[in-house]
Amino acid sequence: MTTNHLLPRIFGHKYPLITRAEGIRLWDADGHEYIDSISGATSVSSVGYGRREVADAMHDQVMRMTYAHDMEFHNEPALELAAKVTALAGGDFSRAVFFSSGSDAIESAIKLAHSYHTLNGAPERRVVVSRKRSFHGVTLFALGAGDVAARKSAYQGYMPSQVAKIPAPYCYRCPLGRQYPDCGLACAQELEQVILELGPQNVSAFIAEPIVAAGAPALTPPAGYFEAIRGICDRYGIVWIADEIITGFGRTGRNFGYQHWDAQPDILVVAKGISGGYVPLSGIVVSERLVRPFEEQNSRFFHGFTYQNHPVACAAALAVLGIIEREGLVENAAVQGAYLESQMRELAARLPMVGELRGRGLLWGMELVRDRGTKAPFEKSLGLGRRICERGQRNGLIIYQSGGSAYASDEIFISPPLIVTHDDIDEIMARFARTLEEVQAEVLPTRTADVESAPLPA
């Protein structure tokens, strides 16, 4: 065996060597099969593996033209993709631009918000407000806007100071000690309080995921939350950035996650599912309201990347979006998502260690607790989430775990490709149930009475 020269994420960890993938399955060099229940890395593989039409689209574009620098030229795939994405976004979204990673796109959205304020005569608007229990990327400003301590701790000295945070809409363990719906959406009202404390003239943008992913798997806000957020942003002239890196392109049963509410953001940040993992691609989709000052002043957005609007990546994304549209995969996510929810709820109800089940479409998360009645978490030293992922891998199922938080020690989530079928879900759930039951037997004695006296939250 040759020496491994790859720099790993974790030294000393043994990584299976994946050699083949098709549909929703992968195989390693030893012939072991895995069902990918998280679409690669939280919702990347939207249309599954091995789609010939994506490879053909990339090949055709390579043979025509592989690269044209965006500072000097536009290209047809990028223009067509921008038109397609803005149409899917709906509302008054009118422009899009494409980069290489979600972190790139988050930084770009933050810069665009500040540039918009500068054109409107308010360059002092620099503070970004984000939420606790969030994750927005690994570059420094994106990392600072997020709230996953395990990812941030080594780089605290580099974190930006122009970031303020408000509580997440985490009803299961409300950080404000309130209870929905009597709370009056206090977690949303915290945004207004922070804006007033900082001074509205200093605040540029508010950033949030419509449904949270890595920071709190599938954490979904209650009815009225984003409508309240929209009203507050309008009141103080704040740009609302929706991080749709996970929720975009059908994941939740709508084209975009924000469309579950009657409130439109100003900027959508997209990545992952847009290109299905076939190439690295991300982008931002911008409302006409934000674009207008740039057009009226013939201004420049002082920002750009070498691989911005890359023609081969954009061609791949067009093929992926074509598959999503032609095969009705947004609708499939809604239909199969409802079936997945029913199966997840049935499993969660009979497992005492499941404290909460939450999500929408094909994006579902579980919070695991030692005691469902008291919501007491497991000790972090148990490494329960990691243990479940490793056991799942042995059972042929890829599962994602959250990094944990100050509130909960272990959360996991399921997010299969949009092509998933009824039969696929049955197989995923059989392997998932086996995995959870095996781990629960190791860490928590079966207590049927506890399950009955402390039902799973609706």
C-alpha positions as CSV (number, residue, x, y, z in Angstrom):
1,M,0.0,0.0,0.0
2,T,1.3,3.5,-0.9
3,T,2.0,6.1,1.8
4,N,-1.0,8.3,2.4
5,H,0.0,11.9,1.7
6,L,-3.5,13.4,2.2
7,L,-3.8,15.8,5.2
8,P,-6.7,14.4,7.1
9,R,-9.3,16.2,9.2
10,I,-8.6,13.8,12.1
11,F,-5.2,12.2,12.5
12,G,-5.3,8.6,13.7
13,H,-8.8,8.1,12.3
14,K,-9.3,5.2,9.8
15,Y,-11.1,6.4,6.7
16,P,-12.8,3.9,4.4
17,L,-11.7,4.4,0.7
18,I,-14.8,5.0,-1.4
19,T,-14.3,3.7,-4.9
20,R,-17.7,3.7,-6.5
21,A,-21.1,5.4,-6.1
22,E,-24.5,5.1,-7.8
23,G,-28.0,6.4,-6.9
24,I,-28.0,6.7,-3.1
25,R,-25.3,4.1,-2.4
26,L,-21.5,4.1,-2.1
27,W,-19.0,1.2,-2.0
28,D,-15.6,1.2,-0.5
29,A,-12.4,-0.6,-1.6
30,D,-13.3,-3.6,0.5
31,G,-16.7,-4.0,-1.1
32,H,-18.8,-2.7,1.8
33,E,-22.0,-0.9,0.7
34,Y,-23.3,2.2,2.4
35,I,-26.7,4.0,2.0
36,D,-26.1,7.7,2.0
37,S,-28.8,9.0,4.2
38,I,-27.3,12.5,4.4
39,S,-26.6,13.2,0.7
40,G,-22.9,13.4,1.0
41,A,-22.3,16.2,3.5
42,T,-25.6,17.4,4.7
43,S,-27.7,17.7,1.5
44,V,-24.9,17.9,-1.2
45,S,-25.9,14.9,-3.4
46,S,-29.3,16.2,-4.4
47,V,-29.9,14.0,-7.5
48,G,-27.8,11.1,-6.4
49,Y,-24.6,9.6,-7.8
50,G,-23.6,8.6,-11.3
51,R,-25.9,10.8,-13.4
52,R,-24.7,10.5,-17.0
53,E,-26.3,13.8,-18.1
54,V,-24.3,15.8,-15.7
55,A,-21.0,14.3,-16.9
56,D,-22.1,14.9,-20.5
57,A,-22.9,18.5,-19.8
58,M,-19.5,19.1,-18.2
59,H,-17.7,17.3,-21.0
60,D,-19.5,19.3,-23.7
61,Q,-18.6,22.6,-21.9
62,V,-15.0,21.5,-21.4
63,M,-14.7,20.9,-25.1
64,R,-16.2,24.3,-26.0
65,M,-14.5,26.5,-23.4
66,T,-13.3,25.7,-19.9
67,Y,-12.6,29.1,-18.4
68,A,-13.2,32.8,-19.0
69,H,-12.3,35.3,-16.3
70,D,-15.4,37.0,-14.9
71,M,-13.7,40.4,-14.6
72,E,-13.4,40.6,-18.4
73,F,-16.1,38.3,-19.8
74,H,-19.5,36.6,-19.2
75,N,-20.3,33.1,-20.4
76,E,-23.4,31.4,-21.5
77,P,-23.8,28.7,-18.8
78,A,-23.4,31.4,-16.1
79,L,-26.0,33.6,-17.7
80,E,-28.4,30.7,-18.1
81,L,-27.9,29.5,-14.6
82,A,-28.6,33.0,-13.2
83,A,-31.8,33.2,-15.1
84,K,-32.9,29.7,-13.9
85,V,-32.0,30.3,-10.2
86,T,-33.7,33.7,-9.9
87,A,-36.8,32.2,-11.5
88,L,-36.8,29.4,-8.9
89,A,-36.2,31.9,-6.1
90,G,-39.4,33.8,-7.0
91,G,-40.3,37.1,-5.4
92,D,-38.3,40.1,-6.7
93,F,-35.0,38.2,-6.9
94,S,-33.4,39.4,-10.1
95,R,-29.6,38.7,-10.1
96,A,-27.3,35.9,-9.2
97,V,-23.5,35.3,-9.1
98,F,-21.7,32.0,-8.5
99,F,-18.6,31.0,-6.5
100,S,-17.0,27.8,-5.3
101,S,-18.1,27.1,-1.7
102,G,-20.7,28.0,0.8
103,S,-18.2,29.9,2.9
104,D,-17.3,32.0,-0.2
105,A,-20.9,32.8,-0.8
106,I,-21.6,33.8,2.9
107,E,-18.6,36.2,2.8
108,S,-19.9,37.6,-0.5
109,A,-23.4,38.2,0.8
110,I,-22.0,40.0,3.8
111,K,-19.8,42.2,1.6
112,L,-22.7,42.9,-0.8
113,A,-24.9,44.0,2.1
114,H,-22.3,46.5,3.3
115,S,-21.7,47.7,-0.3
116,Y,-25.5,48.3,-0.6
117,H,-25.5,50.5,2.6
118,T,-22.4,52.4,1.4
119,L,-24.1,53.3,-1.9
120,N,-27.0,54.5,0.2
121,G,-24.7,56.8,2.2
122,A,-24.4,54.6,5.3
123,P,-20.9,53.1,5.2
124,E,-20.8,52.9,9.0
125,R,-23.3,50.0,8.8
126,R,-20.9,47.1,9.5
127,V,-22.3,44.9,12.2
128,V,-23.8,41.6,11.3
129,V,-26.4,40.0,13.6
130,S,-26.6,36.2,13.5
131,R,-28.2,33.5,15.7
132,K,-26.8,31.1,18.3
133,R,-27.1,27.5,17.3
134,S,-26.0,28.3,13.7
135,F,-23.2,27.4,11.3
136,H,-22.4,29.5,8.2
137,G,-19.0,28.3,7.0
138,V,-15.3,28.0,7.8
139,T,-13.7,31.2,6.5
140,L,-13.1,33.6,9.3
141,F,-16.1,36.0,9.0
142,A,-18.4,33.1,8.2
143,L,-17.0,31.1,11.2
144,G,-17.5,34.1,13.4
145,A,-21.1,34.5,12.3
146,G,-21.7,30.8,13.3
147,D,-22.0,29.3,16.7
148,V,-20.4,25.9,16.7
149,A,-17.8,26.0,19.5
150,A,-15.9,23.0,18.4
151,R,-15.1,24.6,15.0
152,K,-14.3,28.1,16.5
153,S,-12.3,27.4,19.6
154,A,-8.9,27.2,17.9
155,Y,-9.4,30.5,16.1
156,Q,-11.1,32.7,18.6
157,G,-8.4,35.3,18.3
158,Y,-9.1,35.8,14.7
159,M,-12.9,36.1,14.9
160,P,-14.5,39.3,13.7
161,S,-15.7,41.8,16.3
162,Q,-18.6,43.1,14.1
163,V,-20.9,40.1,14.9
164,A,-23.7,40.1,17.4
165,K,-25.9,37.1,18.2
166,I,-29.5,36.5,19.2
167,P,-31.1,33.3,20.5
168,A,-32.3,30.7,18.0
169,P,-36.0,29.8,17.8
170,Y,-35.3,26.7,19.9
171,C,-38.7,25.9,21.4
172,Y,-37.6,22.5,22.9
173,R,-35.1,24.3,25.2
174,C,-36.2,27.9,24.9
175,P,-33.1,30.0,25.9
176,L,-35.4,32.7,27.1
177,G,-37.4,30.4,29.4
178,R,-40.7,31.0,27.4
179,Q,-43.2,28.7,25.8
180,Y,-44.7,29.0,22.3
181,P,-47.2,30.4,21.4
182,D,-47.6,32.5,24.6
183,C,-44.1,33.8,24.1
184,G,-45.1,36.3,21.6
185,L,-42.1,35.1,19.4
186,A,-39.7,36.6,21.9
187,C,-36.7,35.1,20.1
188,A,-37.6,37.1,17.0
189,Q,-38.1,40.3,19.1
190,E,-34.6,39.8,20.4
191,L,-33.4,41.0,17.0
192,E,-35.0,44.4,17.5
193,Q,-33.6,44.7,21.0
194,V,-30.0,44.0,19.7
195,I,-30.4,46.4,16.8
196,L,-31.5,49.2,19.3
197,E,-28.6,48.4,21.6
198,L,-26.1,48.5,18.8
199,G,-27.7,51.5,17.1
200,P,-29.6,50.9,13.9
201,Q,-27.2,53.1,12.0
202,N,-24.4,50.6,12.8
203,V,-26.2,47.3,11.7
204,S,-25.8,46.0,8.2
205,A,-27.4,42.6,8.0
206,F,-29.1,39.7,9.8
207,I,-28.2,36.2,8.7
208,A,-30.1,33.0,9.5
209,E,-30.8,29.6,8.0
210,P,-34.5,29.0,7.3
211,I,-34.1,25.6,8.8
212,V,-30.9,25.0,10.7
213,A,-28.5,22.3,9.6
214,A,-25.1,21.5,11.3
215,G,-25.5,23.9,14.2
216,A,-28.8,22.3,15.4
217,P,-30.0,19.6,13.0
218,A,-33.3,20.5,11.3
219,L,-34.2,23.2,13.9
220,T,-37.4,24.7,12.5
221,P,-38.9,28.0,13.6
222,P,-42.5,28.3,14.7
223,A,-45.2,30.0,12.6
224,G,-44.8,33.7,12.4
225,Y,-41.1,33.8,13.2
226,F,-39.7,34.9,9.8
227,E,-42.6,37.3,9.2
228,A,-41.6,39.0,12.4
229,I,-38.0,39.0,11.3
230,R,-38.9,40.6,8.0
231,G,-40.9,43.4,9.7
232,I,-38.0,44.2,12.1
233,C,-35.4,44.3,9.2
234,D,-37.7,46.6,7.2
235,R,-38.3,48.9,10.2
236,Y,-34.5,49.5,10.6
237,G,-33.2,49.1,7.1
238,I,-31.4,45.9,7.7
239,V,-30.5,43.4,5.0
240,W,-31.9,39.9,5.6
241,I,-29.6,37.2,4.4
242,A,-31.1,33.7,4.2
243,D,-28.5,30.9,4.3
244,E,-30.1,28.4,2.0
245,I,-26.9,26.4,1.5
246,I,-28.7,23.3,2.9
247,T,-32.4,24.2,2.3
248,G,-32.2,25.4,-1.3
249,F,-33.2,23.5,-4.4
250,G,-36.0,21.3,-3.1
251,R,-34.6,19.9,0.2
252,T,-37.6,20.9,2.3
253,G,-40.2,20.2,-0.4
254,R,-40.1,23.8,-1.8
255,N,-37.6,25.3,-4.2
256,F,-36.2,27.3,-1.2
257,G,-36.7,27.0,2.5
258,Y,-37.8,30.6,2.9
259,Q,-40.9,29.8,0.8
260,H,-42.5,27.9,3.8
261,W,-43.2,31.4,5.3
262,D,-44.8,34.6,4.0
263,A,-41.6,36.6,4.1
264,Q,-38.9,37.2,1.5
265,P,-35.2,37.7,2.4
266,D,-33.0,40.2,0.5
267,I,-30.2,37.7,-0.3
268,L,-30.2,34.0,-0.7
269,V,-27.0,32.1,-0.2
270,V,-26.9,28.9,-2.1
271,A,-24.5,25.9,-2.5
272,K,-24.5,22.1,-2.1
273,G,-27.6,20.9,-3.9
274,I,-27.3,23.4,-6.8
275,S,-24.6,21.2,-8.4
276,G,-25.4,17.9,-6.6
277,G,-21.8,17.4,-5.5
278,Y,-20.6,17.0,-9.1
279,V,-18.5,20.1,-8.9
280,P,-17.9,22.7,-6.2
281,L,-20.4,25.5,-6.7
282,S,-22.1,28.2,-4.6
283,G,-23.7,31.6,-5.1
284,I,-25.9,34.4,-4.0
285,V,-29.3,35.4,-5.3
286,V,-30.1,39.1,-4.9
287,S,-33.4,41.0,-4.7
288,E,-34.1,43.8,-7.1
289,R,-34.3,46.2,-4.1
290,L,-30.6,45.6,-3.4
291,V,-29.5,45.6,-7.0
292,R,-31.2,48.9,-7.8
293,P,-28.6,51.3,-6.2
294,F,-25.8,49.6,-8.1
295,E,-27.7,50.0,-11.4
296,E,-28.7,53.6,-10.8
297,Q,-25.2,54.6,-9.9
298,N,-23.4,52.3,-12.4
299,S,-21.4,51.2,-9.4
300,R,-19.0,48.3,-8.9
301,F,-19.2,45.5,-6.3
302,F,-15.7,45.4,-5.1
303,H,-15.4,41.7,-4.7
304,G,-14.6,38.6,-6.9
305,F,-13.0,35.2,-7.1
306,T,-10.8,33.5,-9.7
307,Y,-13.3,30.8,-10.3
308,Q,-16.4,33.1,-10.2
309,N,-19.1,32.1,-12.6
310,H,-17.0,29.1,-13.8
311,P,-18.6,27.9,-17.0
312,V,-18.0,24.1,-16.4
313,A,-19.4,24.3,-12.9
314,C,-22.4,26.3,-14.1
315,A,-23.0,23.8,-16.9
316,A,-23.0,21.0,-14.3
317,A,-25.5,22.9,-12.2
318,L,-27.8,23.5,-15.1
319,A,-27.8,19.7,-15.7
320,V,-28.6,19.1,-12.1
321,L,-31.4,21.6,-12.0
322,G,-32.7,20.1,-15.2
323,I,-32.9,16.7,-13.5
324,I,-34.7,18.2,-10.5
325,E,-37.2,19.9,-12.7
326,R,-37.8,17.0,-15.2
327,E,-38.1,14.3,-12.5
328,G,-40.2,16.4,-10.2
329,L,-37.8,16.0,-7.3
330,V,-39.0,19.0,-5.3
331,E,-42.5,17.4,-5.3
332,N,-40.8,14.1,-4.5
333,A,-39.1,15.6,-1.5
334,A,-42.5,16.8,-0.2
335,V,-44.2,13.4,-0.7
336,Q,-41.3,11.2,0.4
337,G,-40.6,13.6,3.2
338,A,-44.0,13.1,4.6
339,Y,-43.4,9.3,4.6
340,L,-40.0,9.7,6.1
341,E,-41.5,11.9,8.9
342,S,-44.1,9.3,9.7
343,Q,-41.4,6.6,9.9
344,M,-39.1,8.8,12.0
345,R,-41.9,9.6,14.4
346,E,-42.9,6.0,14.9
347,L,-39.2,5.1,15.6
348,A,-38.7,8.1,17.9
349,A,-41.8,7.4,20.0
350,R,-40.5,4.0,21.0
351,L,-36.9,5.0,21.7
352,P,-36.5,6.7,25.2
353,M,-33.3,8.5,24.2
354,V,-35.0,10.6,21.5
355,G,-36.0,13.9,23.1
356,E,-37.2,15.8,20.0
357,L,-37.8,15.1,16.4
358,R,-37.9,18.1,14.0
359,G,-37.6,19.0,10.4
360,R,-39.4,19.4,7.1
361,G,-39.3,17.6,3.7
362,L,-36.2,15.5,3.4
363,L,-34.4,17.2,6.3
364,W,-35.0,15.6,9.7
365,G,-33.0,15.9,13.0
366,M,-33.2,14.2,16.4
367,E,-32.0,15.5,19.7
368,L,-30.9,12.6,22.0
369,V,-31.4,12.8,25.8
370,R,-30.7,10.7,28.8
371,D,-34.2,11.4,30.2
372,R,-37.1,12.5,28.0
373,G,-39.1,13.8,30.9
374,T,-36.4,16.2,32.2
375,K,-34.6,16.7,28.9
376,A,-31.3,15.9,30.6
377,P,-28.6,15.4,28.0
378,F,-26.1,12.6,27.8
379,E,-22.7,13.3,29.2
380,K,-20.4,14.7,26.4
381,S,-17.8,12.2,27.4
382,L,-20.0,9.4,26.0
383,G,-19.6,10.8,22.5
384,L,-23.0,9.4,21.7
385,G,-23.4,11.1,18.3
386,R,-20.1,9.9,17.1
387,R,-20.8,6.5,18.4
388,I,-24.1,6.4,16.5
389,C,-22.4,7.5,13.3
390,E,-19.7,4.8,13.6
391,R,-22.3,2.1,14.4
392,G,-24.4,3.3,11.5
393,Q,-21.4,3.0,9.2
394,R,-20.9,-0.6,10.4
395,N,-24.6,-1.2,9.6
396,G,-24.1,0.3,6.1
397,L,-25.7,3.7,6.8
398,I,-24.1,7.1,6.7
399,I,-25.5,9.4,9.4
400,Y,-24.6,13.0,10.3
401,Q,-23.9,14.3,13.8
402,S,-24.0,17.8,15.1
403,G,-21.0,19.2,16.9
404,G,-23.2,19.7,20.0
405,S,-23.9,22.9,21.9
406,A,-24.2,24.4,25.3
407,Y,-27.8,23.1,25.4
408,A,-27.6,19.6,24.0
409,S,-24.7,17.1,23.8
410,D,-25.9,14.9,20.9
411,E,-27.9,15.6,17.8
412,I,-28.1,13.6,14.5
413,F,-29.8,14.1,11.3
414,I,-31.1,12.3,8.2
415,S,-31.2,14.1,4.8
416,P,-31.3,11.6,1.9
417,P,-31.0,12.5,-1.8
418,L,-34.0,14.0,-3.5
419,I,-34.4,10.9,-5.7
420,V,-35.2,8.7,-2.6
421,T,-38.1,6.3,-3.0
422,H,-40.6,4.8,-0.6
423,D,-38.6,1.5,-0.7
424,D,-35.3,3.4,-0.1
425,I,-36.8,5.1,3.0
426,D,-37.9,1.7,4.3
427,E,-34.3,0.4,4.0
428,I,-32.8,3.6,5.5
429,M,-35.2,3.3,8.4
430,A,-34.5,-0.4,9.0
431,R,-30.7,0.4,9.2
432,F,-31.3,3.5,11.2
433,A,-33.6,1.7,13.7
434,R,-31.1,-1.1,14.1
435,T,-28.3,1.4,14.8
436,L,-30.2,3.5,17.4
437,E,-31.5,0.4,19.1
438,E,-28.0,-1.1,19.4
439,V,-26.5,2.1,20.8
440,Q,-29.4,2.7,23.1
441,A,-29.0,-0.8,24.6
442,E,-25.4,0.2,25.4
443,V,-26.0,3.6,27.0
444,L,-29.6,3.5,28.3
445,P,-31.7,0.7,29.8
446,T,-35.1,0.2,28.2
447,R,-37.7,2.2,30.1
448,T,-41.1,1.8,28.5
449,A,-42.9,3.5,31.3
450,D,-40.8,6.6,30.9
451,V,-41.6,6.8,27.2
452,E,-45.3,6.6,28.0
453,S,-45.2,9.3,30.7
454,A,-43.1,11.7,28.7
455,P,-44.3,11.6,25.1
456,L,-42.3,12.9,22.2
457,P,-43.0,16.6,21.5
458,A,-45.2,17.1,18.4
